[in-house]
Amino acid sequence: MSADLVAMWTVPLSDGVHEVQFEHGTTTGKRIVRVDNEDIIRKDWMFNLVGEENFMIGAAKCCISITSASGFTHEYMLTVNGRELKKFCENQLKVTKCWTTVLDGIDTRVVLEKDTLDVWCNGQRLDTTGEFVEDGTETHFELGSHQAYIKAVSSGKKKRRYNTCINHKWK
C-alpha cells in the first residue's frame, strides 16, 4: 500500500460493490484514482494541490473533491451522481433491493433496481420476464442453470415487499 493513499471508499452500484482508492502526494501533487485495483487516473505532477478528479464507474458519475483543511492537511470527499457518498448510499437502499447467496459454490449477488425493474447478477444485467400474479408481480430470470424470480407484493400503503425465489426456495 502506498504511503500516499489518503482515502478509500466503497461504492454500491447495481453492477457490484466497487472499491475506490485515492492517492495524493501532498508534496508533488501526484493524484491516482484507482477503482477495483485498476488505475483510472494518474497525474504524476500537479502544481495545484486542491481541486477535483472526475471519473466514471460504469454509468455512475463520480467526483473526488480535494480541499484544504487546517495547516498542511487536506480533506477528501467522494460524490456519486452528484450526491455525497453517504447520501448516495442511503438512496441506493431505497431504489434497489439486494440479495446474496451461494450458487454452485460461487458467491452470487442479485440486485433489483426498483425504478426500472432491471435485475443484475454479479455485475451482469439479466434478461427478465415480468408476470402479474394475484397478489403482485413476479420478475423471472435465470442464474446459470437455476430458475429464479423476484416477487413484489404490495401492502397497500405505498410500500412493497420484495422476495427472491431460486430453485423454488425462498431466500
N, C-alpha and C positions, 0 to 999 in steps of 0.2 A: 504494500500500500504506500502510496506517495506521501511525502511529508506535506505536500501542497493540497492534499484532499481536505476541503473545508466544509463540504456539505454532502449529505446523502438523503434521498427521498424515495419513497415507494409510491408508485402511481398505479392505482387500479383502473384498468380500462376493460372494455368488453373483450378485447382480444388477448387479455392476460394482465398479469401484475408485472409492472416494469420497474427496474431499479435505475435511478438517475444519480450519477455521481458528478460532483463539480470540483475541479482542481483550480486553485487561484494562487499563482505566485505573486505575493504582495510586493516583492522587490523588483520583479521583472515584468509583472503584468500578465504573465502567462495564464491562459484560460483553456481548460479542457473540459468539455461536456461529454460524458460517457453514459450511454443508455444500454442496459443489459450487457455490460462489459465491452461495448464497442464504442470507440471514439467516433463522435459525430461532428464535433467542433474541436479544432486545435489551433490556437493562436499562440505562438511562442514568444512574441514580444509586443507589448502594447504600452503606450505612454499613459493612457488613462486607466486608472485602477478601478473606477466605478463605471457603471453603465448596465447594459442588458445583453444577454445572449438569447436569441430566439431560435427555436428548433421545433421539429415535429416528432411526435411518437404516433405512428400510424396517421390517423386523421386529426389527432389532438394537437392543437397549437400550444406550445409551451414557451415560457419565458423565465429565465433566471435574472433577477434584478440584484445588482450589487450596489450597496450604498455604504457611505462612510458612517462609522459609529464613533464613539469617543476614542480619542488618541489615534493610534495607528491600526485600529481594528475595523473590520467590515462586517456588514450583515448581508445575508443572502436569503432571497425569497423566491420560491417557485410558484408560478401561476400556470394553470392549465385551462385552456379555453376561456381565458380572461378572469378566472377565479383563483384566489389564493388556494393553495393545495388543500388546506383543511376544509374550506367551504366546498371545493370541488368534490372531495371525498364524501362529505355529508350529502351532497346532491346525488352522487353515484348510488348511495344507499337507497335513495328514493326512486331513481329511474331504472335501476337494474335489480335483478334477483340472481344470486349466485349459489350454486351447489358444488360440492366437491365429493368425489367418490373414487374408489379404485376399481378399474375395469381391466380384466386380463392382466393384472399386476402393474398397471400403469395409473399414476395419479391423473385424474380426469377432472377438469373444471368446466362446468356448464354455466353459461350466463344468458339470461333473458333480458333483452332491452325492452322494458315495459312500453315505451312510447312507440317503437317501431315493430315490436314483436319479433325482432331478429334474435336468433339463437346462435351462440358461439360455443365452440368446444376447443379448449387448448389452443386458442388463437385463430381458429378457422370458423368462418361463418358457415352455418349449415343450411341445407335445403330443408324447408319445413312445409307441412300441410296443416292448415287450420280447419277445425271442425267445431260446429256448435253442438253442444250436448245439453241435456235437460237442465243442469244446474250451473252452466257456464260455458267455457270453451276449452278445447284441447288443441295443443300445438304438437304435432307428431314429427319425429325426426329419427335418424339412425346415428348411433355411436359405434362406428365399426360394424360389427355383426349384431349389435344389440339394438332392439327396438325400444324407443323411449317416447315419452310425451310429457308436456307440462300442462297441468290442469289449472285454469284460473277460475275461481269461484267467487262470486260477488256476495258480500254480506249485506248489501242493500244500503249501506251508509257511505258510499263513495270509496269503500275500502275493498280491496281484492286480496284474496289469499292465493298464493301460488305454491303448487306442489309438483314434484317431478316423480315420474314412474319409469323405471328401467327394468326391462325384462319382467314386467308385471309385479315389481316390488317397489313400494313407495320409499322414497329417500327423504 
